Amino acid sequence: MQTRTNTRIISSIAALVCLFGVVLPWWPLSLAGVLLAAVWGNGALALGLGLVLDLVYGAPTGLLHPLAAPFFILALVCVAVRAVFMKQLRPGVVDRV
């Protein structure tokens, strides 16, 4: 029961951090919210936030122009890396993370 409550709290905090990153035009705060959701294990929320933030901020210009959706790509990479690392950990450790 405690884990489900912690996941809901962290998911809410990640969404609020992304919201504050959009309201205060500071994209690193939005990036932190996506990373928090992805690292904590809520991949669906991270990917959803990444898509929404990419729609809000639009395509990047300059050197990052080839990355059409940087928030979504970052969320996808973080979710994949977390999935690979969680398989590498011992079963007892995975329950505590």
Phi and psi restraints in degrees (range 20) as a CNS / XPLOR table:
assign (resid 1 and name C) (resid 2 and name N)
       (resid 2 and name CA) (resid 2 and name C) 1.0 -64.2 20.0 2
assign (resid 2 and name N) (resid 2 and name CA)
       (resid 2 and name C) (resid 3 and name N) 1.0 -38.1 20.0 2
assign (resid 2 and name C) (resid 3 and name N)
       (resid 3 and name CA) (resid 3 and name C) 1.0 -65.7 20.0 2
assign (resid 3 and name N) (resid 3 and name CA)
       (resid 3 and name C) (resid 4 and name N) 1.0 -40.5 20.0 2
assign (resid 3 and name C) (resid 4 and name N)
       (resid 4 and name CA) (resid 4 and name C) 1.0 -64.5 20.0 2
assign (resid 4 and name N) (resid 4 and name CA)
       (resid 4 and name C) (resid 5 and name N) 1.0 -39.8 20.0 2
assign (resid 4 and name C) (resid 5 and name N)
       (resid 5 and name CA) (resid 5 and name C) 1.0 -66.2 20.0 2
assign (resid 5 and name N) (resid 5 and name CA)
       (resid 5 and name C) (resid 6 and name N) 1.0 -43.0 20.0 2
assign (resid 5 and name C) (resid 6 and name N)
       (resid 6 and name CA) (resid 6 and name C) 1.0 -62.6 20.0 2
assign (resid 6 and name N) (resid 6 and name CA)
       (resid 6 and name C) (resid 7 and name N) 1.0 -39.3 20.0 2
assign (resid 6 and name C) (resid 7 and name N)
       (resid 7 and name CA) (resid 7 and name C) 1.0 -64.8 20.0 2
assign (resid 7 and name N) (resid 7 and name CA)
       (resid 7 and name C) (resid 8 and name N) 1.0 -40.7 20.0 2
assign (resid 7 and name C) (resid 8 and name N)
       (resid 8 and name CA) (resid 8 and name C) 1.0 -65.2 20.0 2
assign (resid 8 and name N) (resid 8 and name CA)
       (resid 8 and name C) (resid 9 and name N) 1.0 -40.0 20.0 2
assign (resid 8 and name C) (resid 9 and name N)
       (resid 9 and name CA) (resid 9 and name C) 1.0 -66.0 20.0 2
assign (resid 9 and name N) (resid 9 and name CA)
       (resid 9 and name C) (resid 10 and name N) 1.0 -46.6 20.0 2
assign (resid 9 and name C) (resid 10 and name N)
       (resid 10 and name CA) (resid 10 and name C) 1.0 -65.2 20.0 2
assign (resid 10 and name N) (resid 10 and name CA)
       (resid 10 and name C) (resid 11 and name N) 1.0 -39.0 20.0 2
assign (resid 10 and name C) (resid 11 and name N)
       (resid 11 and name CA) (resid 11 and name C) 1.0 -63.4 20.0 2
assign (resid 11 and name N) (resid 11 and name CA)
       (resid 11 and name C) (resid 12 and name N) 1.0 -41.1 20.0 2
assign (resid 11 and name C) (resid 12 and name N)
       (resid 12 and name CA) (resid 12 and name C) 1.0 -65.6 20.0 2
assign (resid 12 and name N) (resid 12 and name CA)
       (resid 12 and name C) (resid 13 and name N) 1.0 -41.2 20.0 2
assign (resid 12 and name C) (resid 13 and name N)
       (resid 13 and name CA) (resid 13 and name C) 1.0 -64.5 20.0 2
assign (resid 13 and name N) (resid 13 and name CA)
       (resid 13 and name C) (resid 14 and name N) 1.0 -41.5 20.0 2
assign (resid 13 and name C) (resid 14 and name N)
       (resid 14 and name CA) (resid 14 and name C) 1.0 -62.4 20.0 2
assign (resid 14 and name N) (resid 14 and name CA)
       (resid 14 and name C) (resid 15 and name N) 1.0 -42.9 20.0 2
assign (resid 14 and name C) (resid 15 and name N)
       (resid 15 and name CA) (resid 15 and name C) 1.0 -65.9 20.0 2
assign (resid 15 and name N) (resid 15 and name CA)
       (resid 15 and name C) (resid 16 and name N) 1.0 -39.5 20.0 2
assign (resid 15 and name C) (resid 16 and name N)
       (resid 16 and name CA) (resid 16 and name C) 1.0 -67.7 20.0 2
assign (resid 16 and name N) (resid 16 and name CA)
       (resid 16 and name C) (resid 17 and name N) 1.0 -37.9 20.0 2
assign (resid 16 and name C) (resid 17 and name N)
       (resid 17 and name CA) (resid 17 and name C) 1.0 -63.3 20.0 2
assign (resid 17 and name N) (resid 17 and name CA)
       (resid 17 and name C) (resid 18 and name N) 1.0 -41.7 20.0 2
assign (resid 17 and name C) (resid 18 and name N)
       (resid 18 and name CA) (resid 18 and name C) 1.0 -64.0 20.0 2
assign (resid 18 and name N) (resid 18 and name CA)
       (resid 18 and name C) (resid 19 and name N) 1.0 -40.1 20.0 2
assign (resid 18 and name C) (resid 19 and name N)
       (resid 19 and name CA) (resid 19 and name C) 1.0 -63.7 20.0 2
assign (resid 19 and name N) (resid 19 and name CA)
       (resid 19 and name C) (resid 20 and name N) 1.0 -44.7 20.0 2
assign (resid 19 and name C) (resid 20 and name N)
       (resid 20 and name CA) (resid 20 and name C) 1.0 -65.1 20.0 2
assign (resid 20 and name N) (resid 20 and name CA)
       (resid 20 and name C) (resid 21 and name N) 1.0 -32.1 20.0 2
assign (resid 20 and name C) (resid 21 and name N)
       (resid 21 and name CA) (resid 21 and name C) 1.0 -66.6 20.0 2
assign (resid 21 and name N) (resid 21 and name CA)
       (resid 21 and name C) (resid 22 and name N) 1.0 -28.0 20.0 2
assign (resid 21 and name C) (resid 22 and name N)
       (resid 22 and name CA) (resid 22 and name C) 1.0 -83.6 20.0 2
assign (resid 22 and name N) (resid 22 and name CA)
       (resid 22 and name C) (resid 23 and name N) 1.0 -42.5 20.0 2
assign (resid 22 and name C) (resid 23 and name N)
       (resid 23 and name CA) (resid 23 and name C) 1.0 -66.2 20.0 2
assign (resid 23 and name N) (resid 23 and name CA)
       (resid 23 and name C) (resid 24 and name N) 1.0 -48.4 20.0 2
assign (resid 23 and name C) (resid 24 and name N)
       (resid 24 and name CA) (resid 24 and name C) 1.0 -89.7 20.0 2
assign (resid 24 and name N) (resid 24 and name CA)
       (resid 24 and name C) (resid 25 and name N) 1.0 112.0 20.0 2
assign (resid 24 and name C) (resid 25 and name N)
       (resid 25 and name CA) (resid 25 and name C) 1.0 -65.7 20.0 2
assign (resid 25 and name N) (resid 25 and name CA)
       (resid 25 and name C) (resid 26 and name N) 1.0 74.6 20.0 2
assign (resid 25 and name C) (resid 26 and name N)
       (resid 26 and name CA) (resid 26 and name C) 1.0 -136.5 20.0 2
assign (resid 26 and name N) (resid 26 and name CA)
       (resid 26 and name C) (resid 27 and name N) 1.0 99.0 20.0 2
assign (resid 26 and name C) (resid 27 and name N)
       (resid 27 and name CA) (resid 27 and name C) 1.0 -66.6 20.0 2
assign (resid 27 and name N) (resid 27 and name CA)
       (resid 27 and name C) (resid 28 and name N) 1.0 -27.6 20.0 2
assign (resid 27 and name C) (resid 28 and name N)
       (resid 28 and name CA) (resid 28 and name C) 1.0 -62.1 20.0 2
assign (resid 28 and name N) (resid 28 and name CA)
       (resid 28 and name C) (resid 29 and name N) 1.0 -29.0 20.0 2
assign (resid 28 and name C) (resid 29 and name N)
       (resid 29 and name CA) (resid 29 and name C) 1.0 -67.8 20.0 2
assign (resid 29 and name N) (resid 29 and name CA)
       (resid 29 and name C) (resid 30 and name N) 1.0 -39.9 20.0 2
assign (resid 29 and name C) (resid 30 and name N)
       (resid 30 and name CA) (resid 30 and name C) 1.0 -65.4 20.0 2
assign (resid 30 and name N) (resid 30 and name CA)
       (resid 30 and name C) (resid 31 and name N) 1.0 -39.1 20.0 2
assign (resid 30 and name C) (resid 31 and name N)
       (resid 31 and name CA) (resid 31 and name C) 1.0 -62.5 20.0 2
assign (resid 31 and name N) (resid 31 and name CA)
       (resid 31 and name C) (resid 32 and name N) 1.0 -39.1 20.0 2
assign (resid 31 and name C) (resid 32 and name N)
       (resid 32 and name CA) (resid 32 and name C) 1.0 -64.6 20.0 2
assign (resid 32 and name N) (resid 32 and name CA)
       (resid 32 and name C) (resid 33 and name N) 1.0 -37.0 20.0 2
assign (resid 32 and name C) (resid 33 and name N)
       (resid 33 and name CA) (resid 33 and name C) 1.0 -65.2 20.0 2
assign (resid 33 and name N) (resid 33 and name CA)
       (resid 33 and name C) (resid 34 and name N) 1.0 -40.9 20.0 2
assign (resid 33 and name C) (resid 34 and name N)
       (resid 34 and name CA) (resid 34 and name C) 1.0 -65.7 20.0 2
assign (resid 34 and name N) (resid 34 and name CA)
       (resid 34 and name C) (resid 35 and name N) 1.0 -44.0 20.0 2
assign (resid 34 and name C) (resid 35 and name N)
       (resid 35 and name CA) (resid 35 and name C) 1.0 -63.5 20.0 2
assign (resid 35 and name N) (resid 35 and name CA)
       (resid 35 and name C) (resid 36 and name N) 1.0 -40.2 20.0 2
assign (resid 35 and name C) (resid 36 and name N)
       (resid 36 and name CA) (resid 36 and name C) 1.0 -61.6 20.0 2
assign (resid 36 and name N) (resid 36 and name CA)
       (resid 36 and name C) (resid 37 and name N) 1.0 -44.5 20.0 2
assign (resid 36 and name C) (resid 37 and name N)
       (resid 37 and name CA) (resid 37 and name C) 1.0 -65.8 20.0 2
assign (resid 37 and name N) (resid 37 and name CA)
       (resid 37 and name C) (resid 38 and name N) 1.0 -39.8 20.0 2
assign (resid 37 and name C) (resid 38 and name N)
       (resid 38 and name CA) (resid 38 and name C) 1.0 -70.6 20.0 2
assign (resid 38 and name N) (resid 38 and name CA)
       (resid 38 and name C) (resid 39 and name N) 1.0 -43.7 20.0 2
assign (resid 38 and name C) (resid 39 and name N)
       (resid 39 and name CA) (resid 39 and name C) 1.0 -70.8 20.0 2
assign (resid 39 and name N) (resid 39 and name CA)
       (resid 39 and name C) (resid 40 and name N) 1.0 -34.6 20.0 2
assign (resid 39 and name C) (resid 40 and name N)
       (resid 40 and name CA) (resid 40 and name C) 1.0 -71.1 20.0 2
assign (resid 40 and name N) (resid 40 and name CA)
       (resid 40 and name C) (resid 41 and name N) 1.0 -19.6 20.0 2
assign (resid 40 and name C) (resid 41 and name N)
       (resid 41 and name CA) (resid 41 and name C) 1.0 113.1 20.0 2
assign (resid 41 and name N) (resid 41 and name CA)
       (resid 41 and name C) (resid 42 and name N) 1.0 6.3 20.0 2
assign (resid 41 and name C) (resid 42 and name N)
       (resid 42 and name CA) (resid 42 and name C) 1.0 -99.4 20.0 2
assign (resid 42 and name N) (resid 42 and name CA)
       (resid 42 and name C) (resid 43 and name N) 1.0 78.3 20.0 2
assign (resid 42 and name C) (resid 43 and name N)
       (resid 43 and name CA) (resid 43 and name C) 1.0 -65.5 20.0 2
assign (resid 43 and name N) (resid 43 and name CA)
       (resid 43 and name C) (resid 44 and name N) 1.0 -37.8 20.0 2
assign (resid 43 and name C) (resid 44 and name N)
       (resid 44 and name CA) (resid 44 and name C) 1.0 -63.4 20.0 2
assign (resid 44 and name N) (resid 44 and name CA)
       (resid 44 and name C) (resid 45 and name N) 1.0 -41.8 20.0 2
assign (resid 44 and name C) (resid 45 and name N)
       (resid 45 and name CA) (resid 45 and name C) 1.0 -66.3 20.0 2
assign (resid 45 and name N) (resid 45 and name CA)
       (resid 45 and name C) (resid 46 and name N) 1.0 -41.9 20.0 2
assign (resid 45 and name C) (resid 46 and name N)
       (resid 46 and name CA) (resid 46 and name C) 1.0 -62.2 20.0 2
assign (resid 46 and name N) (resid 46 and name CA)
       (resid 46 and name C) (resid 47 and name N) 1.0 -45.0 20.0 2
assign (resid 46 and name C) (resid 47 and name N)
       (resid 47 and name CA) (resid 47 and name C) 1.0 -66.6 20.0 2
assign (resid 47 and name N) (resid 47 and name CA)
       (resid 47 and name C) (resid 48 and name N) 1.0 -39.7 20.0 2
assign (resid 47 and name C) (resid 48 and name N)
       (resid 48 and name CA) (resid 48 and name C) 1.0 -64.3 20.0 2
assign (resid 48 and name N) (resid 48 and name CA)
       (resid 48 and name C) (resid 49 and name N) 1.0 -44.5 20.0 2
assign (resid 48 and name C) (resid 49 and name N)
       (resid 49 and name CA) (resid 49 and name C) 1.0 -64.0 20.0 2
assign (resid 49 and name N) (resid 49 and name CA)
       (resid 49 and name C) (resid 50 and name N) 1.0 -38.6 20.0 2
assign (resid 49 and name C) (resid 50 and name N)
       (resid 50 and name CA) (resid 50 and name C) 1.0 -61.7 20.0 2
assign (resid 50 and name N) (resid 50 and name CA)
       (resid 50 and name C) (resid 51 and name N) 1.0 -43.8 20.0 2
assign (resid 50 and name C) (resid 51 and name N)
       (resid 51 and name CA) (resid 51 and name C) 1.0 -63.8 20.0 2
assign (resid 51 and name N) (resid 51 and name CA)
       (resid 51 and name C) (resid 52 and name N) 1.0 -45.1 20.0 2
assign (resid 51 and name C) (resid 52 and name N)
       (resid 52 and name CA) (resid 52 and name C) 1.0 -64.0 20.0 2
assign (resid 52 and name N) (resid 52 and name CA)
       (resid 52 and name C) (resid 53 and name N) 1.0 -43.6 20.0 2
assign (resid 52 and name C) (resid 53 and name N)
       (resid 53 and name CA) (resid 53 and name C) 1.0 -65.9 20.0 2
assign (resid 53 and name N) (resid 53 and name CA)
       (resid 53 and name C) (resid 54 and name N) 1.0 -34.9 20.0 2
assign (resid 53 and name C) (resid 54 and name N)
       (resid 54 and name CA) (resid 54 and name C) 1.0 -65.7 20.0 2
assign (resid 54 and name N) (resid 54 and name CA)
       (resid 54 and name C) (resid 55 and name N) 1.0 -35.1 20.0 2
assign (resid 54 and name C) (resid 55 and name N)
       (resid 55 and name CA) (resid 55 and name C) 1.0 -69.8 20.0 2
assign (resid 55 and name N) (resid 55 and name CA)
       (resid 55 and name C) (resid 56 and name N) 1.0 -37.7 20.0 2
assign (resid 55 and name C) (resid 56 and name N)
       (resid 56 and name CA) (resid 56 and name C) 1.0 -70.3 20.0 2
assign (resid 56 and name N) (resid 56 and name CA)
       (resid 56 and name C) (resid 57 and name N) 1.0 -48.1 20.0 2
assign (resid 56 and name C) (resid 57 and name N)
       (resid 57 and name CA) (resid 57 and name C) 1.0 -82.7 20.0 2
assign (resid 57 and name N) (resid 57 and name CA)
       (resid 57 and name C) (resid 58 and name N) 1.0 -23.1 20.0 2
assign (resid 57 and name C) (resid 58 and name N)
       (resid 58 and name CA) (resid 58 and name C) 1.0 81.0 20.0 2
assign (resid 58 and name N) (resid 58 and name CA)
       (resid 58 and name C) (resid 59 and name N) 1.0 -176.8 20.0 2
assign (resid 58 and name C) (resid 59 and name N)
       (resid 59 and name CA) (resid 59 and name C) 1.0 -73.9 20.0 2
assign (resid 59 and name N) (resid 59 and name CA)
       (resid 59 and name C) (resid 60 and name N) 1.0 141.2 20.0 2
assign (resid 59 and name C) (resid 60 and name N)
       (resid 60 and name CA) (resid 60 and name C) 1.0 -73.3 20.0 2
assign (resid 60 and name N) (resid 60 and name CA)
       (resid 60 and name C) (resid 61 and name N) 1.0 159.4 20.0 2
assign (resid 60 and name C) (resid 61 and name N)
       (resid 61 and name CA) (resid 61 and name C) 1.0 -116.4 20.0 2
assign (resid 61 and name N) (resid 61 and name CA)
       (resid 61 and name C) (resid 62 and name N) 1.0 167.7 20.0 2
assign (resid 61 and name C) (resid 62 and name N)
       (resid 62 and name CA) (resid 62 and name C) 1.0 82.9 20.0 2
assign (resid 62 and name N) (resid 62 and name CA)
       (resid 62 and name C) (resid 63 and name N) 1.0 -138.4 20.0 2
assign (resid 62 and name C) (resid 63 and name N)
       (resid 63 and name CA) (resid 63 and name C) 1.0 -66.3 20.0 2
assign (resid 63 and name N) (resid 63 and name CA)
       (resid 63 and name C) (resid 64 and name N) 1.0 -29.6 20.0 2
assign (resid 63 and name C) (resid 64 and name N)
       (resid 64 and name CA) (resid 64 and name C) 1.0 -88.5 20.0 2
assign (resid 64 and name N) (resid 64 and name CA)
       (resid 64 and name C) (resid 65 and name N) 1.0 11.1 20.0 2
assign (resid 64 and name C) (resid 65 and name N)
       (resid 65 and name CA) (resid 65 and name C) 1.0 -58.3 20.0 2
assign (resid 65 and name N) (resid 65 and name CA)
       (resid 65 and name C) (resid 66 and name N) 1.0 -37.6 20.0 2
assign (resid 65 and name C) (resid 66 and name N)
       (resid 66 and name CA) (resid 66 and name C) 1.0 -62.2 20.0 2
assign (resid 66 and name N) (resid 66 and name CA)
       (resid 66 and name C) (resid 67 and name N) 1.0 -23.6 20.0 2
assign (resid 66 and name C) (resid 67 and name N)
       (resid 67 and name CA) (resid 67 and name C) 1.0 -84.5 20.0 2
assign (resid 67 and name N) (resid 67 and name CA)
       (resid 67 and name C) (resid 68 and name N) 1.0 100.3 20.0 2
assign (resid 67 and name C) (resid 68 and name N)
       (resid 68 and name CA) (resid 68 and name C) 1.0 -70.9 20.0 2
assign (resid 68 and name N) (resid 68 and name CA)
       (resid 68 and name C) (resid 69 and name N) 1.0 -31.0 20.0 2
assign (resid 68 and name C) (resid 69 and name N)
       (resid 69 and name CA) (resid 69 and name C) 1.0 -135.5 20.0 2
assign (resid 69 and name N) (resid 69 and name CA)
       (resid 69 and name C) (resid 70 and name N) 1.0 77.1 20.0 2
assign (resid 69 and name C) (resid 70 and name N)
       (resid 70 and name CA) (resid 70 and name C) 1.0 -65.7 20.0 2
assign (resid 70 and name N) (resid 70 and name CA)
       (resid 70 and name C) (resid 71 and name N) 1.0 -37.4 20.0 2
assign (resid 70 and name C) (resid 71 and name N)
       (resid 71 and name CA) (resid 71 and name C) 1.0 -66.0 20.0 2
assign (resid 71 and name N) (resid 71 and name CA)
       (resid 71 and name C) (resid 72 and name N) 1.0 -42.6 20.0 2
assign (resid 71 and name C) (resid 72 and name N)
       (resid 72 and name CA) (resid 72 and name C) 1.0 -68.0 20.0 2
assign (resid 72 and name N) (resid 72 and name CA)
       (resid 72 and name C) (resid 73 and name N) 1.0 -41.4 20.0 2
assign (resid 72 and name C) (resid 73 and name N)
       (resid 73 and name CA) (resid 73 and name C) 1.0 -63.7 20.0 2
assign (resid 73 and name N) (resid 73 and name CA)
       (resid 73 and name C) (resid 74 and name N) 1.0 -42.3 20.0 2
assign (resid 73 and name C) (resid 74 and name N)
       (resid 74 and name CA) (resid 74 and name C) 1.0 -62.6 20.0 2
assign (resid 74 and name N) (resid 74 and name CA)
       (resid 74 and name C) (resid 75 and name N) 1.0 -43.2 20.0 2
assign (resid 74 and name C) (resid 75 and name N)
       (resid 75 and name CA) (resid 75 and name C) 1.0 -63.2 20.0 2
assign (resid 75 and name N) (resid 75 and name CA)
       (resid 75 and name C) (resid 76 and name N) 1.0 -41.6 20.0 2
assign (resid 75 and name C) (resid 76 and name N)
       (resid 76 and name CA) (resid 76 and name C) 1.0 -63.1 20.0 2
assign (resid 76 and name N) (resid 76 and name CA)
       (resid 76 and name C) (resid 77 and name N) 1.0 -43.3 20.0 2
assign (resid 76 and name C) (resid 77 and name N)
       (resid 77 and name CA) (resid 77 and name C) 1.0 -65.2 20.0 2
assign (resid 77 and name N) (resid 77 and name CA)
       (resid 77 and name C) (resid 78 and name N) 1.0 -43.2 20.0 2
assign (resid 77 and name C) (resid 78 and name N)
       (resid 78 and name CA) (resid 78 and name C) 1.0 -65.5 20.0 2
assign (resid 78 and name N) (resid 78 and name CA)
       (resid 78 and name C) (resid 79 and name N) 1.0 -40.3 20.0 2
assign (resid 78 and name C) (resid 79 and name N)
       (resid 79 and name CA) (resid 79 and name C) 1.0 -65.3 20.0 2
assign (resid 79 and name N) (resid 79 and name CA)
       (resid 79 and name C) (resid 80 and name N) 1.0 -41.4 20.0 2
assign (resid 79 and name C) (resid 80 and name N)
       (resid 80 and name CA) (resid 80 and name C) 1.0 -66.6 20.0 2
assign (resid 80 and name N) (resid 80 and name CA)
       (resid 80 and name C) (resid 81 and name N) 1.0 -43.2 20.0 2
assign (resid 80 and name C) (resid 81 and name N)
       (resid 81 and name CA) (resid 81 and name C) 1.0 -64.3 20.0 2
assign (resid 81 and name N) (resid 81 and name CA)
       (resid 81 and name C) (resid 82 and name N) 1.0 -40.7 20.0 2
assign (resid 81 and name C) (resid 82 and name N)
       (resid 82 and name CA) (resid 82 and name C) 1.0 -64.2 20.0 2
assign (resid 82 and name N) (resid 82 and name CA)
       (resid 82 and name C) (resid 83 and name N) 1.0 -39.9 20.0 2
assign (resid 82 and name C) (resid 83 and name N)
       (resid 83 and name CA) (resid 83 and name C) 1.0 -64.3 20.0 2
assign (resid 83 and name N) (resid 83 and name CA)
       (resid 83 and name C) (resid 84 and name N) 1.0 -40.4 20.0 2
assign (resid 83 and name C) (resid 84 and name N)
       (resid 84 and name CA) (resid 84 and name C) 1.0 -67.1 20.0 2
assign (resid 84 and name N) (resid 84 and name CA)
       (resid 84 and name C) (resid 85 and name N) 1.0 -44.6 20.0 2
assign (resid 84 and name C) (resid 85 and name N)
       (resid 85 and name CA) (resid 85 and name C) 1.0 -68.3 20.0 2
assign (resid 85 and name N) (resid 85 and name CA)
       (resid 85 and name C) (resid 86 and name N) 1.0 -33.0 20.0 2
assign (resid 85 and name C) (resid 86 and name N)
       (resid 86 and name CA) (resid 86 and name C) 1.0 -68.8 20.0 2
assign (resid 86 and name N) (resid 86 and name CA)
       (resid 86 and name C) (resid 87 and name N) 1.0 -29.9 20.0 2
assign (resid 86 and name C) (resid 87 and name N)
       (resid 87 and name CA) (resid 87 and name C) 1.0 -72.3 20.0 2
assign (resid 87 and name N) (resid 87 and name CA)
       (resid 87 and name C) (resid 88 and name N) 1.0 -27.2 20.0 2
assign (resid 87 and name C) (resid 88 and name N)
       (resid 88 and name CA) (resid 88 and name C) 1.0 -80.4 20.0 2
assign (resid 88 and name N) (resid 88 and name CA)
       (resid 88 and name C) (resid 89 and name N) 1.0 -21.1 20.0 2
assign (resid 88 and name C) (resid 89 and name N)
       (resid 89 and name CA) (resid 89 and name C) 1.0 -76.7 20.0 2
assign (resid 89 and name N) (resid 89 and name CA)
       (resid 89 and name C) (resid 90 and name N) 1.0 158.2 20.0 2
assign (resid 89 and name C) (resid 90 and name N)
       (resid 90 and name CA) (resid 90 and name C) 1.0 -68.4 20.0 2
assign (resid 90 and name N) (resid 90 and name CA)
       (resid 90 and name C) (resid 91 and name N) 1.0 153.2 20.0 2
assign (resid 90 and name C) (resid 91 and name N)
       (resid 91 and name CA) (resid 91 and name C) 1.0 -59.2 20.0 2
assign (resid 91 and name N) (resid 91 and name CA)
       (resid 91 and name C) (resid 92 and name N) 1.0 -35.4 20.0 2
assign (resid 91 and name C) (resid 92 and name N)
       (resid 92 and name CA) (resid 92 and name C) 1.0 -69.0 20.0 2
assign (resid 92 and name N) (resid 92 and name CA)
       (resid 92 and name C) (resid 93 and name N) 1.0 -30.9 20.0 2
assign (resid 92 and name C) (resid 93 and name N)
       (resid 93 and name CA) (resid 93 and name C) 1.0 -75.6 20.0 2
assign (resid 93 and name N) (resid 93 and name CA)
       (resid 93 and name C) (resid 94 and name N) 1.0 -35.6 20.0 2
assign (resid 93 and name C) (resid 94 and name N)
       (resid 94 and name CA) (resid 94 and name C) 1.0 -63.2 20.0 2
assign (resid 94 and name N) (resid 94 and name CA)
       (resid 94 and name C) (resid 95 and name N) 1.0 -35.1 20.0 2
assign (resid 94 and name C) (resid 95 and name N)
       (resid 95 and name CA) (resid 95 and name C) 1.0 -66.6 20.0 2
assign (resid 95 and name N) (resid 95 and name CA)
       (resid 95 and name C) (resid 96 and name N) 1.0 -29.7 20.0 2
assign (resid 95 and name C) (resid 96 and name N)
       (resid 96 and name CA) (resid 96 and name C) 1.0 -87.0 20.0 2
assign (resid 96 and name N) (resid 96 and name CA)
       (resid 96 and name C) (resid 97 and name N) 1.0 -17.9 20.0 2
